[in-house]
Amino acid sequence: MSKTQQTSTERKGRVVALVIAGTMLLWLLAQWAGSKLGLPGRFALLIDFAAIAAFIWAFVVSLQIWRARQDNNSNGQG
């Protein structure tokens, strides 16, 4: 793996980690705030769907990172 590929992969990994952590924190905060403000359940559902979308995105990017590393390892560039 070249240095630029490694840097790109590391950057993607950091972004995925931040998205996962940030999504979880924002979801928890939104659930708490929604219950305190008495928001209707449809808003909670909207927040849930937004969190699911962020987690799916993070999963897809994680798979891309994993596949890129597998391809580089199979080419003997360990």
Summary of the structure (lengths in Angstrom):
residues: 78
radius of gyration: 17.5
end to end distance: 7.6
largest distance: 57.6
contacts: 183
relative contact order: 0.14
helix: 88%
strand: 0%
